[in-house]
Amino acid sequence: MALPAPGPASAEGPCPTPSSSTAPSQAVCHPVDEKLPASRLVPAALQHIAAMYAGVVTPPLIIGQAVGLDAAGMTRLIAASLLIAGLATILQTLGVRNLAGNRLPFVNAASSAGIAPMLAIAETSVPGHQLPAIYGAVMVAGVFCLAVGPFFGRLLRFFPPLVTGVVITLIGVTLMPVPVSWAQGGDKTAADFGAMKHLALAGFTLVVVLLFQRFGRGFLKQIALLLGLFTGTLAAIPFGMADFTALREAPVAALPAPFAFGAPEFQPAAILSLCIVMLVLMTESSAGMLALGEICDRPSDGKTITRGLRTDGIATLLGPVFGGFPTSAFAQNVGVVSLTRVRSRYVVAVAGGALLVLGAFPVLGAVVSLVPMPVLGGAGIVLFGSIAVSGIRTLSEAGLDDSSNIILVAVALGAGIIPLAAPTFYAGFPAWAQTVLGSGISAGALVAVLLNLFFHHLGTRSRQTAPALKSS
């Protein structure tokens, strides 16, 4: 049975909580605006947190390790990411008039797409200035998103599934060395790096994830990754492979201090790299909003997408003040809505509030630091591998029966894999070129966009319309 179109009231405010005396007019309440009872709302919100939590803490874990933060610094970085994710998700779901928020069950948090470019920035920056250089570039990328967002609909034809599929695939492929290093112990300078005990723990964690994925049902299957992390950590404790230092030293409650990791620094090459990534993130967010609009029977129009992208820009701009990273949509949570058919945006708002609480209590965020590197490595193979699979799935819908498209994908993937296969390939290039091309994601995205222009736009009398965006 088709759902009735939402009226102006349902688009701007909540529906009353259902009761035994519900009026007949209550039936027109759109499911997106429905306020569920706690018995349904809390479990549904927990499912969203379970689906996104590992993804939220992944960027701070990787970047923090790369720049050499201690346990206390890692705790602050994780708490900041949780806090910004909570604020962005609440703003997105509840909205502020017609300024920001798409008012859909839409989750916003730090995206894994920015990890590789930020690692490249860290590698080319002077020690002690790595995070400031990253945060300066992230803030400019946020301003770029706010400036381009209202006009982004016109640019979508330059980012068809051919381009976004290449980028998403490269995100998974270029990040795979990270969990491999974790599986070996994480610290390449340690004497036991690559020891069998680390590999065994990583393998055990991977097997646990696979078993829960194979035999789990419902909620257990959805949180297979978290269960693998939990089980792997428990197995590591008797062997002395879990470090409780951060948990003992973390404050119970504390809000992240502004610019705790240093004032932002603005490097042109770093800014260019993250602005390119921001275009990809905006494409992903737009795709997620279009897909979620269809799932919720409330199609996303241009104004909805503009408000949603404005939320991305605000969170990306303000996030670095407290230690956040580029913010975008979480596709896995779109999948949760599709799977459960619970479409209330207030469910996701409650999940955002829970993330806000986790960020305000660093001791809760410090629990993540208990997870040993090999355990993260075993689970990370699944996490980053699934990102690559998402890209492959997007490419499968991109018309690869056309020879031009095959060449485009082949060359773009090749350009993106060069930094992974030959890390010193661009050693003779200027520093700015090393920052942009040294990231497989940035290099692959640039090549994919340019070849898409060359094959499908320049010199063509009738420009082809890009296929409809789909959530990956």
Secondary structure, 3 states (H helix, E strand, C coil): CCCCCCCHHHHHCCCCCCCCCCCHHHHHCCHHHCCCCHHHHHHHHHHHHHHHHHHHHHHHHHHHHHCCCCHHHHHHHHHHHHHHHHHHHHHHHHCECCCECCCCCCCEEECHHHHHHHHHHHHCCCCCCHHHHHHHHHHHHHHHHHHHHHHHHHHHHHCCHHHHHHHHHHHHHHHCHHHHHHHCCCCCCCCCCCCHHHHHHHHHHHHHHHHHHHHCCCHHHHCHHHHHHHHHHHHHHHHCCCCCHHHHHCCCCCCCCCCCCCCCCCCHHHHHHHHHHHHHHHHHHHHHHHHHHHHCCCCCCHHHHHHHHHHHHHHHHHHHHHCCCCEEECHHHHHHHHHHCCCCHHHHHHHHHHHHHHHHCHHHHHHHHHCCHHHHHHHHHHHHHHHHHHHHHHHHCCCCCCHHHHHHHHHHHHHHHHHHHCCCCCCCCCHHHHHHHCCHHHHHHHHHHHHHHHHHCCCCCCCCCCCCCCCC
